[in-house]
Amino acid sequence: MRAVRVAVSLIAVSSVLVSAQSPLSPEQRAQFHGPYSEAVEPFRVVGNIYYVGARNIASYLITTPDGHIMIDTGTSEMHRVILASVAKLGFKLQDVKILLSGHAHFDHVQGHAAMKKATGARVMAIGEDAAALTAGTDKSPLGDEGWPPVQVDRVLKDGDTVTLGGATLRAVWAPGHTPGCTVWTTTVQDSGRPYSVAFYACGGPNGGVKLIGNSKFPNLVDETLRSFHRLGELKPDIYLTMHPQNLFAGKVERIKAGETPHPLFDPAGWTKMIADAEANFRKRVQEEQTKTSAGRQVGV
């Protein structure tokens, strides 16, 4: 609790710079900078994918003989956490060659500039999220905290692949949460069998974001629904989330023990998760439509 109070006070100053449209409260923001960013034990997740993130904000390391790929760098508070985790697993930080992200929000890319400086890695991102990284500002419907600007070395488009040392990741563009939101997919070998893996970062606009008649994002509803449709067509064996505390609960020790089938193997889970996310989003749209209609009737 004390950590949350301290984080609230530290964030109060920076919150002045946050767009007035953001629905996040200082207390919610403090959760991201405080408890969610605390260190946890790093571990191998599946195949050559390792968890080097914090308690409830992910950072994944995909290792290869020719260097490594990192997905997400988290909050600024997580930089030391990630550095320590990479070292603890026996890897060298300077071997990180590529920095990717699921989406450009402060809790996932605030450490990009520091990580690029520490590693010299090439930063890659899709379209408008690439522009957000370069500008250091949140260009999503959330419109929250920014981050130190970071040079983007390769601007990606939907379907592009990133390859290093025999590992290939494919970018699936799924706008809504952010304009350049990206689900990364790959295949790894573990315990003698292949697993298709998806890194899930695109669950639709944040709660509290205006969906209908959003002047900055007039196509937000249609774009988000198209994204859910696209994601529903994917069929990963394993999905990894960017706020993984619930996903990993009760499974980490089983993963470390080498349990088979893999404790995260859940092909039906992805389909259900996307269907539930879409259903919740449609409910939000309906509720907003009802509220808007009621407001118009009162004004008549």
Buried (B, 14 or more C-beta within 10 A) or exposed (E): EEBBEEBBEBBEEBBEEBEEBBBBEBEBBBBBBBBBBBBBEBBBBBBBBBBBBBBBBBBBBBBBEEBBBBBBBBBBBBBEBBBEBBEEBEBEBEBBBBBBBBBBBBBBBBBBBBBBEBBEBBBBBBBBBBBBBBBBBBBBBBBBBBBBBBEBBEBBEBEBEBEBBEBBBBBBBBBBBBBBBBBBBBBBEBEEEEBBBBBBBBBBBBEBBBBEEBEEBEEBBEBBBBBBEBBBEBEBBBBBBBBBBEBBEEBBEEBEEEEEEBBBBBEEBBBEBBEEBBEEBBEBBEEBEEEEEEEEEEEE
